[in-house]
Amino acid sequence: MLTIKFSRKGKKDQSFFRIIVLEKTKDPFGDFLENLGFYNPRLKESSLKIERIKHWLSKGAQPTASVHNLLVNQKIIEAAKMKVSKNLK
């Protein structure tokens, strides 16, 4: 199953995220099918390839909860926001 998820990049305390498409079981730091843009939470900026995101969603790719909420905020998809749980160690 294809999924659209974040892949963390950047230095310590200066992270940004690439938005990528890959198989659900694959490592997000390894190979991926396509880079769909990036999101910088520190500066609240993002650059998204909207046509390609819609293409992959039409092919059946499922976004993670965090990516889904970003797409709702950017008005790329019309849906309710999903609840995101933080992983506590």
N, CA, C and O atoms as a CHARMM CRD file, in Angstrom:
* protein
*
  356
    1    1 MET  N      0.83600  -1.17500   0.00000 PROA 1      0.00000
    2    1 MET  CA     0.00000   0.00000   0.00000 PROA 1      0.00000
    3    1 MET  C      0.88800   1.24800   0.00000 PROA 1      0.00000
    4    1 MET  O      1.86500   1.32200   0.74600 PROA 1      0.00000
    5    2 LEU  N      0.54900   2.20500  -0.82500 PROA 2      0.00000
    6    2 LEU  CA     1.30500   3.44700  -0.90100 PROA 2      0.00000
    7    2 LEU  C      0.86300   4.40200   0.19300 PROA 2      0.00000
    8    2 LEU  O     -0.31200   4.44200   0.55800 PROA 2      0.00000
    9    3 THR  N      1.80000   5.16200   0.70900 PROA 3      0.00000
   10    3 THR  CA     1.48700   6.14800   1.73500 PROA 3      0.00000
   11    3 THR  C      2.26300   7.43100   1.46400 PROA 3      0.00000
   12    3 THR  O      3.35300   7.40300   0.89300 PROA 3      0.00000
   13    4 ILE  N      1.68900   8.54800   1.87800 PROA 4      0.00000
   14    4 ILE  CA     2.33100   9.85500   1.77900 PROA 4      0.00000
   15    4 ILE  C      2.69700  10.25300   3.19700 PROA 4      0.00000
   16    4 ILE  O      1.82700  10.36800   4.06000 PROA 4      0.00000
   17    5 LYS  N      3.99700  10.46500   3.44300 PROA 5      0.00000
   18    5 LYS  CA     4.42100  10.75100   4.81200 PROA 5      0.00000
   19    5 LYS  C      5.57100  11.73600   4.84300 PROA 5      0.00000
   20    5 LYS  O      6.14300  12.08300   3.81000 PROA 5      0.00000
   21    6 PHE  N      5.90400  12.18500   6.05700 PROA 6      0.00000
   22    6 PHE  CA     7.02800  13.08300   6.27800 PROA 6      0.00000
   23    6 PHE  C      8.32500  12.29500   6.38600 PROA 6      0.00000
   24    6 PHE  O      8.33600  11.17100   6.88900 PROA 6      0.00000
   25    7 SER  N      9.40700  12.88300   5.91700 PROA 7      0.00000
   26    7 SER  CA    10.75200  12.36000   6.11800 PROA 7      0.00000
   27    7 SER  C     11.58100  13.50400   6.69800 PROA 7      0.00000
   28    7 SER  O     11.76400  14.53400   6.04900 PROA 7      0.00000
   29    8 ARG  N     12.08200  13.32100   7.92400 PROA 8      0.00000
   30    8 ARG  CA    12.76600  14.39700   8.63600 PROA 8      0.00000
   31    8 ARG  C     14.15400  14.63800   8.05500 PROA 8      0.00000
   32    8 ARG  O     14.89600  13.69900   7.76600 PROA 8      0.00000
   33    9 LYS  N     14.48600  15.90400   7.89200 PROA 9      0.00000
   34    9 LYS  CA    15.80500  16.34500   7.43900 PROA 9      0.00000
   35    9 LYS  C     16.22000  17.53500   8.29500 PROA 9      0.00000
   36    9 LYS  O     15.41700  18.06300   9.06400 PROA 9      0.00000
   37   10 GLY  N     17.47400  17.95500   8.15900 PROA 10     0.00000
   38   10 GLY  CA    17.95300  19.14500   8.85100 PROA 10     0.00000
   39   10 GLY  C     18.86800  18.81900  10.00600 PROA 10     0.00000
   40   10 GLY  O     19.12700  17.65600  10.31800 PROA 10     0.00000
   41   11 LYS  N     19.35600  19.88800  10.64100 PROA 11     0.00000
   42   11 LYS  CA    20.25600  19.74300  11.77300 PROA 11     0.00000
   43   11 LYS  C     19.46200  19.60400  13.06900 PROA 11     0.00000
   44   11 LYS  O     18.23400  19.68300  13.07900 PROA 11     0.00000
   45   12 LYS  N     20.18800  19.39700  14.15000 PROA 12     0.00000
   46   12 LYS  CA    19.57500  19.28300  15.46900 PROA 12     0.00000
   47   12 LYS  C     18.83000  20.57900  15.79700 PROA 12     0.00000
   48   12 LYS  O     19.38100  21.67100  15.65700 PROA 12     0.00000
   49   13 ASP  N     17.59700  20.45000  16.22700 PROA 13     0.00000
   50   13 ASP  CA    16.71600  21.57400  16.57800 PROA 13     0.00000
   51   13 ASP  C     16.42100  22.49600  15.39400 PROA 13     0.00000
   52   13 ASP  O     15.90900  23.59700  15.60000 PROA 13     0.00000
   53   14 GLN  N     16.72600  22.08700  14.17100 PROA 14     0.00000
   54   14 GLN  CA    16.40500  22.87700  12.98500 PROA 14     0.00000
   55   14 GLN  C     15.83600  21.95500  11.91000 PROA 14     0.00000
   56   14 GLN  O     16.28800  21.96300  10.76500 PROA 14     0.00000
   57   15 SER  N     14.86400  21.18100  12.28600 PROA 15     0.00000
   58   15 SER  CA    14.35300  20.16900  11.37400 PROA 15     0.00000
   59   15 SER  C     13.37700  20.76400  10.36500 PROA 15     0.00000
   60   15 SER  O     12.69700  21.75400  10.63700 PROA 15     0.00000
   61   16 PHE  N     13.32700  20.14100   9.20700 PROA 16     0.00000
   62   16 PHE  CA    12.27700  20.36800   8.23300 PROA 16     0.00000
   63   16 PHE  C     11.92000  19.00600   7.67200 PROA 16     0.00000
   64   16 PHE  O     12.65600  18.03900   7.87100 PROA 16     0.00000
   65   17 PHE  N     10.80700  18.92100   6.97800 PROA 17     0.00000
   66   17 PHE  CA    10.30000  17.63100   6.54500 PROA 17     0.00000
   67   17 PHE  C     10.04700  17.63600   5.04900 PROA 17     0.00000
   68   17 PHE  O      9.44000  18.56100   4.50900 PROA 17     0.00000
   69   18 ARG  N     10.52700  16.57800   4.38100 PROA 18     0.00000
   70   18 ARG  CA    10.15000  16.33600   2.99700 PROA 18     0.00000
   71   18 ARG  C      8.85400  15.54200   3.01200 PROA 18     0.00000
   72   18 ARG  O      8.64900  14.70800   3.89400 PROA 18     0.00000
   73   19 ILE  N      7.99500  15.78700   2.06300 PROA 19     0.00000
   74   19 ILE  CA     6.76000  15.02100   1.91400 PROA 19     0.00000
   75   19 ILE  C      6.99600  14.06400   0.75300 PROA 19     0.00000
   76   19 ILE  O      7.23400  14.48700  -0.37900 PROA 19     0.00000
   77   20 ILE  N      6.92700  12.76500   1.04800 PROA 20     0.00000
   78   20 ILE  CA     7.32000  11.75800   0.07000 PROA 20     0.00000
   79   20 ILE  C      6.23800  10.69200  -0.07900 PROA 20     0.00000
   80   20 ILE  O      5.38000  10.52700   0.78800 PROA 20     0.00000
   81   21 VAL  N      6.30000   9.97500  -1.20100 PROA 21     0.00000
   82   21 VAL  CA     5.43100   8.82700  -1.45800 PROA 21     0.00000
   83   21 VAL  C      6.30000   7.58300  -1.43700 PROA 21     0.00000
   84   21 VAL  O      7.35000   7.54200  -2.08000 PROA 21     0.00000
   85   22 LEU  N      5.86300   6.56400  -0.69500 PROA 22     0.00000
   86   22 LEU  CA     6.60000   5.31100  -0.64100 PROA 22     0.00000
   87   22 LEU  C      5.68000   4.20500  -0.17000 PROA 22     0.00000
   88   22 LEU  O      4.55700   4.45600   0.26900 PROA 22     0.00000
   89   23 GLU  N      6.16400   2.97900  -0.26500 PROA 23     0.00000
   90   23 GLU  CA     5.42200   1.84300   0.27600 PROA 23     0.00000
   91   23 GLU  C      5.35600   1.97300   1.79100 PROA 23     0.00000
   92   23 GLU  O      6.29000   2.46900   2.42000 PROA 23     0.00000
   93   24 LYS  N      4.25300   1.52600   2.37100 PROA 24     0.00000
   94   24 LYS  CA     4.04600   1.70400   3.80600 PROA 24     0.00000
   95   24 LYS  C      5.11200   1.00800   4.64600 PROA 24     0.00000
   96   24 LYS  O      5.46000   1.49500   5.72200 PROA 24     0.00000
   97   25 THR  N      5.63100  -0.11000   4.17800 PROA 25     0.00000
   98   25 THR  CA     6.59300  -0.87600   4.96600 PROA 25     0.00000
   99   25 THR  C      8.03100  -0.38700   4.79800 PROA 25     0.00000
  100   25 THR  O      8.91600  -0.85500   5.51500 PROA 25     0.00000
  101   26 LYS  N      8.29000   0.53400   3.87900 PROA 26     0.00000
  102   26 LYS  CA     9.65100   1.00200   3.61300 PROA 26     0.00000
  103   26 LYS  C     10.07400   2.06600   4.62500 PROA 26     0.00000
  104   26 LYS  O      9.24000   2.71500   5.25600 PROA 26     0.00000
  105   27 ASP  N     11.38800   2.22500   4.76100 PROA 27     0.00000
  106   27 ASP  CA    11.98300   3.21100   5.64800 PROA 27     0.00000
  107   27 ASP  C     11.87100   4.60500   5.02200 PROA 27     0.00000
  108   27 ASP  O     12.27800   4.77600   3.87300 PROA 27     0.00000
  109   28 PRO  N     11.33500   5.61200   5.73200 PROA 28     0.00000
  110   28 PRO  CA    11.20900   6.94600   5.13700 PROA 28     0.00000
  111   28 PRO  C     12.54400   7.65100   4.90900 PROA 28     0.00000
  112   28 PRO  O     12.58600   8.69300   4.25500 PROA 28     0.00000
  113   29 PHE  N     13.63700   7.09500   5.44100 PROA 29     0.00000
  114   29 PHE  CA    14.94700   7.69600   5.22700 PROA 29     0.00000
  115   29 PHE  C     15.68900   7.02300   4.08100 PROA 29     0.00000
  116   29 PHE  O     16.81000   7.41400   3.75500 PROA 29     0.00000
  117   30 GLY  N     15.07900   6.01800   3.46800 PROA 30     0.00000
  118   30 GLY  CA    15.69400   5.31300   2.35200 PROA 30     0.00000
  119   30 GLY  C     15.11800   5.78200   1.03100 PROA 30     0.00000
  120   30 GLY  O     14.82300   6.96300   0.84500 PROA 30     0.00000
  121   31 ASP  N     14.96200   4.83000   0.11000 PROA 31     0.00000
  122   31 ASP  CA    14.42100   5.14000  -1.20900 PROA 31     0.00000
  123   31 ASP  C     12.93300   5.43100  -1.12000 PROA 31     0.00000
  124   31 ASP  O     12.22400   4.86200  -0.29000 PROA 31     0.00000
  125   32 PHE  N     12.46900   6.32300  -1.98400 PROA 32     0.00000
  126   32 PHE  CA    11.05500   6.64800  -2.07200 PROA 32     0.00000
  127   32 PHE  C     10.69100   6.81200  -3.53700 PROA 32     0.00000
  128   32 PHE  O     11.57100   6.91300  -4.39200 PROA 32     0.00000
  129   33 LEU  N      9.40400   6.83800  -3.82800 PROA 33     0.00000
  130   33 LEU  CA     8.95900   6.92600  -5.21600 PROA 33     0.00000
  131   33 LEU  C      9.03600   8.35000  -5.75700 PROA 33     0.00000
  132   33 LEU  O      9.50000   8.57000  -6.87600 PROA 33     0.00000
  133   34 GLU  N      8.57500   9.32700  -4.95000 PROA 34     0.00000
  134   34 GLU  CA     8.56700  10.70500  -5.43600 PROA 34     0.00000
  135   34 GLU  C      8.57900  11.67700  -4.26500 PROA 34     0.00000
  136   34 GLU  O      7.98100  11.42400  -3.22000 PROA 34     0.00000
  137   35 ASN  N      9.27200  12.79300  -4.46000 PROA 35     0.00000
  138   35 ASN  CA     9.29100  13.88300  -3.49400 PROA 35     0.00000
  139   35 ASN  C      8.18200  14.86000  -3.88400 PROA 35     0.00000
  140   35 ASN  O      8.16800  15.36500  -5.00600 PROA 35     0.00000
  141   36 LEU  N      7.25300  15.12700  -2.96100 PROA 36     0.00000
  142   36 LEU  CA     6.10300  15.97200  -3.26700 PROA 36     0.00000
  143   36 LEU  C      6.21200  17.38000  -2.70400 PROA 36     0.00000
  144   36 LEU  O      5.29000  18.17900  -2.87000 PROA 36     0.00000
  145   37 GLY  N      7.30800  17.69700  -2.04900 PROA 37     0.00000
  146   37 GLY  CA     7.48100  19.03700  -1.49900 PROA 37     0.00000
  147   37 GLY  C      8.13500  18.98000  -0.13900 PROA 37     0.00000
  148   37 GLY  O      8.70000  17.95900   0.25300 PROA 37     0.00000
  149   38 PHE  N      8.05300  20.10500   0.59000 PROA 38     0.00000
  150   38 PHE  CA     8.63400  20.15100   1.93000 PROA 38     0.00000
  151   38 PHE  C      7.75800  20.99900   2.83900 PROA 38     0.00000
  152   38 PHE  O      6.91100  21.76400   2.37900 PROA 38     0.00000
  153   39 TYR  N      7.98400  20.84600   4.15300 PROA 39     0.00000
  154   39 TYR  CA     7.28800  21.62800   5.17100 PROA 39     0.00000
  155   39 TYR  C      8.29100  21.99100   6.25400 PROA 39     0.00000
  156   39 TYR  O      8.96900  21.11600   6.79300 PROA 39     0.00000
  157   40 ASN  N      8.39000  23.28200   6.57600 PROA 40     0.00000
  158   40 ASN  CA     9.28000  23.76000   7.62500 PROA 40     0.00000
  159   40 ASN  C      8.41500  24.26100   8.78000 PROA 40     0.00000
  160   40 ASN  O      7.83200  25.34000   8.67200 PROA 40     0.00000
  161   41 PRO  N      8.31200  23.51000   9.88800 PROA 41     0.00000
  162   41 PRO  CA     7.44300  23.92300  10.98800 PROA 41     0.00000
  163   41 PRO  C      7.97000  25.12900  11.75900 PROA 41     0.00000
  164   41 PRO  O      7.18900  25.82600  12.40800 PROA 41     0.00000
  165   42 ARG  N      9.26600  25.39100  11.70400 PROA 42     0.00000
  166   42 ARG  CA     9.81900  26.53800  12.43400 PROA 42     0.00000
  167   42 ARG  C      9.39800  27.85400  11.78900 PROA 42     0.00000
  168   42 ARG  O      9.05100  28.80500  12.48900 PROA 42     0.00000
  169   43 LEU  N      9.42600  27.91100  10.47200 PROA 43     0.00000
  170   43 LEU  CA     9.06100  29.12700   9.74600 PROA 43     0.00000
  171   43 LEU  C      7.63400  29.08600   9.21900 PROA 43     0.00000
  172   43 LEU  O      7.16100  30.05600   8.62600 PROA 43     0.00000
  173   44 LYS  N      6.94200  27.96200   9.43200 PROA 44     0.00000
  174   44 LYS  CA     5.57200  27.75700   8.95100 PROA 44     0.00000
  175   44 LYS  C      5.47300  27.95000   7.44200 PROA 44     0.00000
  176   44 LYS  O      4.49200  28.50400   6.94600 PROA 44     0.00000
  177   45 GLU  N      6.49600  27.49000   6.71100 PROA 45     0.00000
  178   45 GLU  CA     6.45700  27.58800   5.25600 PROA 45     0.00000
  179   45 GLU  C      6.40400  26.19000   4.65200 PROA 45     0.00000
  180   45 GLU  O      6.89200  25.22000   5.23300 PROA 45     0.00000
  181   46 SER  N      5.80500  26.11600   3.48500 PROA 46     0.00000
  182   46 SER  CA     5.73200  24.83900   2.79400 PROA 46     0.00000
  183   46 SER  C      5.71900  25.08600   1.29400 PROA 46     0.00000
  184   46 SER  O      5.30500  26.14600   0.82400 PROA 46     0.00000
  185   47 SER  N      6.17500  24.09800   0.56600 PROA 47     0.00000
  186   47 SER  CA     6.13800  24.11200  -0.88500 PROA 47     0.00000
  187   47 SER  C      5.64700  22.73500  -1.31100 PROA 47     0.00000
  188   47 SER  O      6.31500  21.72900  -1.07000 PROA 47     0.00000
  189   48 LEU  N      4.48700  22.69200  -1.93900 PROA 48     0.00000
  190   48 LEU  CA     3.86500  21.42200  -2.29100 PROA 48     0.00000
  191   48 LEU  C      3.59000  21.36200  -3.78700 PROA 48     0.00000
  192   48 LEU  O      3.22600  22.36400  -4.40200 PROA 48     0.00000
  193   49 LYS  N      3.76700  20.18200  -4.36300 PROA 49     0.00000
  194   49 LYS  CA     3.41100  19.93300  -5.76000 PROA 49     0.00000
  195   49 LYS  C      1.96700  19.43400  -5.76600 PROA 49     0.00000
  196   49 LYS  O      1.71400  18.23600  -5.63800 PROA 49     0.00000
  197   50 ILE  N      1.03100  20.35800  -5.91500 PROA 50     0.00000
  198   50 ILE  CA    -0.38900  20.06000  -5.71900 PROA 50     0.00000
  199   50 ILE  C     -0.89500  19.04100  -6.73500 PROA 50     0.00000
  200   50 ILE  O     -1.62300  18.12000  -6.36600 PROA 50     0.00000
  201   51 GLU  N     -0.52400  19.18800  -8.00900 PROA 51     0.00000
  202   51 GLU  CA    -1.01500  18.25000  -9.02700 PROA 51     0.00000
  203   51 GLU  C     -0.53300  16.82900  -8.74800 PROA 51     0.00000
  204   51 GLU  O     -1.28600  15.86800  -8.90100 PROA 51     0.00000
  205   52 ARG  N      0.73400  16.70400  -8.33600 PROA 52     0.00000
  206   52 ARG  CA     1.28200  15.37200  -8.05900 PROA 52     0.00000
  207   52 ARG  C      0.65900  14.76200  -6.80600 PROA 52     0.00000
  208   52 ARG  O      0.45400  13.55000  -6.74700 PROA 52     0.00000
  209   53 ILE  N      0.35700  15.58300  -5.80900 PROA 53     0.00000
  210   53 ILE  CA    -0.30600  15.07300  -4.60400 PROA 53     0.00000
  211   53 ILE  C     -1.68100  14.53500  -4.96900 PROA 53     0.00000
  212   53 ILE  O     -2.06000  13.44900  -4.53000 PROA 53     0.00000
  213   54 LYS  N     -2.43300  15.29000  -5.77100 PROA 54     0.00000
  214   54 LYS  CA    -3.76000  14.82800  -6.19200 PROA 54     0.00000
  215   54 LYS  C     -3.64700  13.56300  -7.04400 PROA 54     0.00000
  216   54 LYS  O     -4.50100  12.68000  -6.95900 PROA 54     0.00000
  217   55 HSD  N     -2.60200  13.47300  -7.86300 PROA 55     0.00000
  218   55 HSD  CA    -2.38100  12.27700  -8.67900 PROA 55     0.00000
  219   55 HSD  C     -2.19700  11.05100  -7.79200 PROA 55     0.00000
  220   55 HSD  O     -2.84300  10.02700  -8.01400 PROA 55     0.00000
  221   56 TRP  N     -1.32500  11.14200  -6.78900 PROA 56     0.00000
  222   56 TRP  CA    -1.05800   9.99700  -5.92100 PROA 56     0.00000
  223   56 TRP  C     -2.26800   9.66000  -5.05700 PROA 56     0.00000
  224   56 TRP  O     -2.50900   8.48800  -4.76900 PROA 56     0.00000
  225   57 LEU  N     -3.03100  10.66700  -4.64000 PROA 57     0.00000
  226   57 LEU  CA    -4.24600  10.37400  -3.87200 PROA 57     0.00000
  227   57 LEU  C     -5.26200   9.63500  -4.74000 PROA 57     0.00000
  228   57 LEU  O     -5.97200   8.75500  -4.25400 PROA 57     0.00000
  229   58 SER  N     -5.33500   9.99400  -6.03600 PROA 58     0.00000
  230   58 SER  CA    -6.25600   9.29700  -6.93800 PROA 58     0.00000
  231   58 SER  C     -5.80100   7.86500  -7.21100 PROA 58     0.00000
  232   58 SER  O     -6.62400   7.00400  -7.52400 PROA 58     0.00000
  233   59 LYS  N     -4.49800   7.60300  -7.09500 PROA 59     0.00000
  234   59 LYS  CA    -3.96700   6.24800  -7.27900 PROA 59     0.00000
  235   59 LYS  C     -4.14800   5.38200  -6.03800 PROA 59     0.00000
  236   59 LYS  O     -3.85500   4.18700  -6.07300 PROA 59     0.00000
  237   60 GLY  N     -4.62800   5.96800  -4.93900 PROA 60     0.00000
  238   60 GLY  CA    -4.89800   5.18500  -3.73600 PROA 60     0.00000
  239   60 GLY  C     -3.90000   5.36500  -2.61400 PROA 60     0.00000
  240   60 GLY  O     -3.96300   4.63700  -1.62400 PROA 60     0.00000
  241   61 ALA  N     -2.98100   6.30800  -2.73300 PROA 61     0.00000
  242   61 ALA  CA    -2.01800   6.54900  -1.65100 PROA 61     0.00000
  243   61 ALA  C     -2.73700   7.16300  -0.45700 PROA 61     0.00000
  244   61 ALA  O     -3.56700   8.05800  -0.61700 PROA 61     0.00000
  245   62 GLN  N     -2.41700   6.68200   0.73500 PROA 62     0.00000
  246   62 GLN  CA    -3.04300   7.15900   1.96200 PROA 62     0.00000
  247   62 GLN  C     -2.07900   8.07900   2.70800 PROA 62     0.00000
  248   62 GLN  O     -0.96400   7.66100   3.02100 PROA 62     0.00000
  249   63 PRO  N     -2.47700   9.33000   3.00300 PROA 63     0.00000
  250   63 PRO  CA    -1.59300  10.19900   3.78200 PROA 63     0.00000
  251   63 PRO  C     -1.63300   9.82900   5.26000 PROA 63     0.00000
  252   63 PRO  O     -2.65300   9.35500   5.76000 PROA 63     0.00000
  253   64 THR  N     -0.51300  10.04800   5.96100 PROA 64     0.00000
  254   64 THR  CA    -0.51400   9.87100   7.40700 PROA 64     0.00000
  255   64 THR  C     -1.35800  10.98600   8.01900 PROA 64     0.00000
  256   64 THR  O     -1.74200  11.92900   7.32700 PROA 64     0.00000
  257   65 ALA  N     -1.64500  10.87900   9.30500 PROA 65     0.00000
  258   65 ALA  CA    -2.51100  11.85900   9.96500 PROA 65     0.00000
  259   65 ALA  C     -1.90900  13.26300   9.90200 PROA 65     0.00000
  260   65 ALA  O     -2.62900  14.22900   9.64800 PROA 65     0.00000
  261   66 SER  N     -0.61300  13.38900  10.12700 PROA 66     0.00000
  262   66 SER  CA     0.03800  14.70700  10.10100 PROA 66     0.00000
  263   66 SER  C      0.02300  15.30400   8.69800 PROA 66     0.00000
  264   66 SER  O     -0.23800  16.49600   8.53300 PROA 66     0.00000
  265   67 VAL  N      0.29700  14.49100   7.69600 PROA 67     0.00000
  266   67 VAL  CA     0.27500  14.97600   6.31700 PROA 67     0.00000
  267   67 VAL  C     -1.15700  15.31600   5.91300 PROA 67     0.00000
  268   67 VAL  O     -1.38400  16.30900   5.22000 PROA 67     0.00000
  269   68 HSD  N     -2.11700  14.50900   6.33400 PROA 68     0.00000
  270   68 HSD  CA    -3.52800  14.77600   6.04700 PROA 68     0.00000
  271   68 HSD  C     -3.92500  16.15000   6.58600 PROA 68     0.00000
  272   68 HSD  O     -4.57400  16.92700   5.88500 PROA 68     0.00000
  273   69 ASN  N     -3.53800  16.45300   7.82900 PROA 69     0.00000
  274   69 ASN  CA    -3.88400  17.74000   8.42800 PROA 69     0.00000
  275   69 ASN  C     -3.20000  18.89600   7.70600 PROA 69     0.00000
  276   69 ASN  O     -3.78800  19.97100   7.57800 PROA 69     0.00000
  277   70 LEU  N     -1.97500  18.69800   7.23200 PROA 70     0.00000
  278   70 LEU  CA    -1.29300  19.73200   6.45100 PROA 70     0.00000
  279   70 LEU  C     -2.03700  19.98200   5.13900 PROA 70     0.00000
  280   70 LEU  O     -2.20300  21.13200   4.73300 PROA 70     0.00000
  281   71 LEU  N     -2.48300  18.92000   4.47700 PROA 71     0.00000
  282   71 LEU  CA    -3.21600  19.06800   3.21700 PROA 71     0.00000
  283   71 LEU  C     -4.56000  19.75500   3.43600 PROA 71     0.00000
  284   71 LEU  O     -5.01500  20.50800   2.57500 PROA 71     0.00000
  285   72 VAL  N     -5.19800  19.50600   4.57400 PROA 72     0.00000
  286   72 VAL  CA    -6.45300  20.19300   4.89700 PROA 72     0.00000
  287   72 VAL  C     -6.18400  21.67600   5.13100 PROA 72     0.00000
  288   72 VAL  O     -6.94100  22.51900   4.65200 PROA 72     0.00000
  289   73 ASN  N     -5.11500  22.00900   5.86000 PROA 73     0.00000
  290   73 ASN  CA    -4.76600  23.41500   6.11000 PROA 73     0.00000
  291   73 ASN  C     -4.44700  24.15500   4.81900 PROA 73     0.00000
  292   73 ASN  O     -4.78300  25.33100   4.68400 PROA 73     0.00000
  293   74 GLN  N     -3.80600  23.48700   3.87200 PROA 74     0.00000
  294   74 GLN  CA    -3.44300  24.09500   2.59100 PROA 74     0.00000
  295   74 GLN  C     -4.61000  24.07700   1.59700 PROA 74     0.00000
  296   74 GLN  O     -4.48000  24.57300   0.47800 PROA 74     0.00000
  297   75 LYS  N     -5.75200  23.50600   2.00700 PROA 75     0.00000
  298   75 LYS  CA    -6.97000  23.41700   1.18800 PROA 75     0.00000
  299   75 LYS  C     -6.75400  22.60300  -0.09100 PROA 75     0.00000
  300   75 LYS  O     -7.34600  22.89900  -1.12900 PROA 75     0.00000
  301   76 ILE  N     -5.90500  21.58400  -0.00900 PROA 76     0.00000
  302   76 ILE  CA    -5.69700  20.67400  -1.12900 PROA 76     0.00000
  303   76 ILE  C     -6.77600  19.60300  -1.12400 PROA 76     0.00000
  304   76 ILE  O     -7.25800  19.19500  -2.18100 PROA 76     0.00000
  305   77 ILE  N     -7.15600  19.14700   0.06600 PROA 77     0.00000
  306   77 ILE  CA    -8.26900  18.21400   0.20000 PROA 77     0.00000
  307   77 ILE  C     -9.28400  18.81300   1.16400 PROA 77     0.00000
  308   77 ILE  O     -8.93500  19.58800   2.05400 PROA 77     0.00000
  309   78 GLU  N    -10.53900  18.44300   0.97100 PROA 78     0.00000
  310   78 GLU  CA   -11.60300  18.92200   1.84900 PROA 78     0.00000
  311   78 GLU  C    -12.05000  17.76800   2.72100 PROA 78     0.00000
  312   78 GLU  O    -12.72200  16.84600   2.25900 PROA 78     0.00000
  313   79 ALA  N    -11.67400  17.83000   3.97700 PROA 79     0.00000
  314   79 ALA  CA   -12.03800  16.79700   4.94100 PROA 79     0.00000
  315   79 ALA  C    -11.82700  17.36400   6.33600 PROA 79     0.00000
  316   79 ALA  O    -11.24700  18.43600   6.50800 PROA 79     0.00000
  317   80 ALA  N    -12.30300  16.63000   7.31600 PROA 80     0.00000
  318   80 ALA  CA   -12.06400  17.02500   8.70000 PROA 80     0.00000
  319   80 ALA  C    -10.64000  16.63600   9.08300 PROA 80     0.00000
  320   80 ALA  O    -10.07200  15.68600   8.54400 PROA 80     0.00000
  321   81 LYS  N    -10.08000  17.38500  10.02000 PROA 81     0.00000
  322   81 LYS  CA    -8.73700  17.05300  10.49000 PROA 81     0.00000
  323   81 LYS  C     -8.77200  15.75200  11.27300 PROA 81     0.00000
  324   81 LYS  O     -9.77500  15.41100  11.90000 PROA 81     0.00000
  325   82 MET  N     -7.65700  15.03200  11.22400 PROA 82     0.00000
  326   82 MET  CA    -7.52800  13.77900  11.95800 PROA 82     0.00000
  327   82 MET  C     -6.82400  14.04300  13.28300 PROA 82     0.00000
  328   82 MET  O     -6.06600  15.00400  13.41700 PROA 82     0.00000
  329   83 LYS  N     -7.08400  13.18500  14.25000 PROA 83     0.00000
  330   83 LYS  CA    -6.42600  13.30100  15.53900 PROA 83     0.00000
  331   83 LYS  C     -5.02200  12.71100  15.41800 PROA 83     0.00000
  332   83 LYS  O     -4.85500  11.59600  14.92300 PROA 83     0.00000
  333   84 VAL  N     -4.02000  13.45500  15.86800 PROA 84     0.00000
  334   84 VAL  CA    -2.63000  13.02200  15.78800 PROA 84     0.00000
  335   84 VAL  C     -2.14000  12.74900  17.19800 PROA 84     0.00000
  336   84 VAL  O     -2.24600  13.60100  18.08000 PROA 84     0.00000
  337   85 SER  N     -1.60300  11.55700  17.40200 PROA 85     0.00000
  338   85 SER  CA    -1.05900  11.22300  18.71800 PROA 85     0.00000
  339   85 SER  C      0.45500  11.27200  18.66100 PROA 85     0.00000
  340   85 SER  O      1.06300  10.83700  17.68400 PROA 85     0.00000
  341   86 LYS  N      1.05900  11.80200  19.71200 PROA 86     0.00000
  342   86 LYS  CA     2.51300  11.86800  19.78600 PROA 86     0.00000
  343   86 LYS  C      3.04000  10.57600  20.37400 PROA 86     0.00000
  344   86 LYS  O      2.43100  10.00200  21.27700 PROA 86     0.00000
  345   87 ASN  N      4.16800  10.12300  19.86400 PROA 87     0.00000
  346   87 ASN  CA     4.81600   8.93500  20.41400 PROA 87     0.00000
  347   87 ASN  C      5.60500   9.33200  21.64700 PROA 87     0.00000
  348   87 ASN  O      6.56200  10.10000  21.55900 PROA 87     0.00000
  349   88 LEU  N      5.20900   8.81500  22.78500 PROA 88     0.00000
  350   88 LEU  CA     5.91700   9.09400  24.02200 PROA 88     0.00000
  351   88 LEU  C      6.87700   7.96400  24.30500 PROA 88     0.00000
  352   88 LEU  O      6.51400   6.79300  24.19300 PROA 88     0.00000
  353   89 LYS  N      8.09300   8.29900  24.66800 PROA 89     0.00000
  354   89 LYS  CA     9.09800   7.26600  24.93200 PROA 89     0.00000
  355   89 LYS  C      8.96400   6.74700  26.33500 PROA 89     0.00000
  356   89 LYS  O      9.72500   5.87000  26.74400 PROA 89     0.00000
